[in-house]
Amino acid sequence: MLGERDLRYGDDRQWRRNRMSVNRLPPVGRIRAVHLPEGGPRVPKSLTIEYSDRSNANKWYQLEVPFVDAMHLLALLQGAKDDVGYKEPAETPMPEKD
């Protein structure tokens, strides 16, 4: 399993050693939704991500992720965003209707 250091510093040696034992999911085309369970505990045990296959936009998948791991992934993605200096695109205001 890759650790935070592996992802943040581009050390993929461990990944290369383990990739033969990993079942690869289809590449993500678009993320359609993230679902939290309704009526459950304040902090859910898991969440569900729906995404399409990059090679077939009509084929959708669901991935159930433990909430703690989803939050860890969010922190890793935020770190990657900060490392590359990514800025959110400015929103274009909607034209006024007459």
Order of alpha helices (4+ residues) and beta strands (2+ residues): alpha-alpha-beta-beta-beta-alpha
